Amino acid sequence: MNNIFYNPELKTDRSRRHLPHWQQDEKLYFVTFRLADSIPADELARLVKLQEEFELNNVRPFTPEQEKQYCYLFYEQINNWLDNCYGECLLERSENAQIVKNALEYFDGKRYRLDHWVIMPNHLHVILLLNEGINIGDITHSWKSYTGLQINKREGRTGPLWQHESFDHIIRSDFYLNKYRDYIIANKMKANKALLSRSTILVDS
């Protein structure tokens, strides 16, 4: 089933704001998105400064090696902060986590198929296989729009619930599929942190 992994020979639609977003049809994705207050403002400002310095010294488009270094420097740091559970951690409340779970599962089997996923106190990770003609940005926007509205209503709050951009990455091989599955399972097993999760083997590796 290698056709579900990133194929450099196929047309790739690319866009970016702060993060790169690549789209190929009917591919397997690893997605992370987080609550808006999940990273301390001073730490985020420091990271943005480092990001700007990196981009001044490394001209776009990045080489594969530069892209790898960029991901290591910034995405790994963000994941470490997320695991420290900063912010209000609204997803610790079972009713809020259930809203997110319902949103993930609503179009499962219709627009995409879910593999492993886990909801943490201030973020979540999802592996999913897109159906034909479905855009990953549309899916993450739908999840965040619906859950943001419902959780804000339940909490009696206003304003953005989620950080604007999601991290979405087309999985490149069985090796990386297993790596992301193991990462989700490790999150799931952290004491008192993983709230809701599923470990479905959608694709045999």
N, C-alpha and C positions, 0 to 999 in steps of 0.2 A: 504493500500500500504506500509506496514511496511518493505517489502522486499527491498525497495530502501534505507533503512537506514543501518548504520553500524551493522553488525551481528558478535558478538564475537565468535560465534560457527563456522563461516566459516573461511577458510584459508585466511590469510592476508599477502600479500607481504610487507615487511618493508625495508626501506632504509633511509639513512640520510646523510647529509653533516653537515650543522649547524642546519637544521630543520628536524623534522621527516616527512617521507612521507609514507603513508599507501595506499595500493591498494586493493580494492575489486571490482569485476566485477558488472557492472550495478548499481552503487550506486550514491547517491546524494552528491555533493561536494560544499563546500564553498571555494573559491579561492581568494587570494589577491596577486597582484604583483605590484612592484613600480619601478619608474625610479631610475637610479643608483645614482643620486645626491640628492635624496629625504630626506636623513637624514644627518645632519652635521657630518663631520668626527670626531670631538672631542667627540660628544655625542655618536656616534657609538663605538668609542674606549672605552669609559667608560662602555657602555653596554656589550661589549665583555669581558671586565675585570670582570664585575659582573657575567656574564655567566660562565666564567672559574672558579670563586670562588664557584659558586653554584655546578658545576659539580665535583669539588674537594671534596665537603662536602656531595654529594649525588651520590652514586655509581649507574651506569647504570647496568641493565635496571631499569628505574624509576618505582616506584609504581604508581598506579593511582593518589594518592594524591600528590606525588612529581611532576608528569607530569602536574597536574592541577596548582600547584604552579609555575612551570617553565613557563607555558603558560601565567599565570597572570603577572608574573614579567617582561617577555620580550616581548611577543606579544602585550600586552596592551600598553606598553610603546612605541613600534614602531608605533602602530595605532595612538597614541596621537601625535607623531611627524609628521606622514603623514598628519593628519588633520590641522597641522600648515602651510602646503604648503611651505616647504623649496625647494631650488633648482631652476632651470630654469622654472620648471612647463611647459614643452613643450606641455602638453596635454591641456593647456588652449587655444591653437590655434585650432580653429574649424576644420581646415583641418587635423591636426594630430589626434584629437579625432575621426574624421570620419574614418581615416585609421584603428584605433583600433576597432571601431564599426563594420566596414566591416569584419575585421578578426574574431571577435566573431561570427558574423552571418553567415559566409561563410559555415561552416559545421553544422549549427543548423538544426536539423532534420535528419542529416546523420551520424555523429559520436557521437553527444550528443544532448540534448535538453536544451535550456536556460530557466531559471526561472528569478529571479530578477538579474539585474546587474546595475552598475553605473561607469562611467568614471569621475575621479576627476583630478585636475590639475597635480598631480604627481603620481597617483596610480589608480588602479581600483579594484572593488570587483565584483565577479561573483558567482551565484549559478547555477549549471548545473547538469544534470543527464546523466551519461555516457551510451552509447550504449554497447552492448555485445562485449567483446574483445578489448575495447579501454582503453588505459592507460592514467591516468591523467597527468603524466609527459610528455608524447608525445604531448598532447594537449597544455599544457602551453608552451612547447618548440616551437611548431609550431606558436602559437600566437606571442611570443616574437621575434622569428627569422624573421618572415615576417614583423611585424610592425617596428622592429628595423631597418631593411634594408630600408623600405619605408620612415620612418620619417627621418632617417639620410640623405637619398638622398634628401628629400625635404628641409631639414635644412642646407644642405651643410656641414655636420659634419661627423666625423668618431669616432670610438670607441664604447664601449658598451653603449647601450641606457638604458637597464633594469638591475636592480640588478639580480645577477645570479640565486638565488633561489627564488621560489615562495612559499607562504604559502598555502598549500592545506589540507583540513580537511574533512573527511567523516562525514556527518551530522548524528547524532545519533538518533534523534526522532523528532516528530512534534514540541515539545517545542523548540528545537534548530533551526529547520527550521524557525519557526516564529521569533525567536531571531535574526537570520541572516537577514531575510527579513526586520525586523524593523530597523536593523542597516543600511542596504542599503538605505532604505527610508529616514532615518534620514540624511544620507550623501547627498542624493538627494535634500533635502529641505534646506540645508545650503545655505544661500544667496550668489549668485555669485560664487559658487564653483562647483556644480554638472553640468557637461557639457552635457553629453548625458546619458540617462538611460532608463531602461525598467522595468516595474513591472508586469511581466506575472505570473499568478498563474498556474504553471505547475502541481503542486500536491496540491490537497485539503488537508488541515490539520484539 
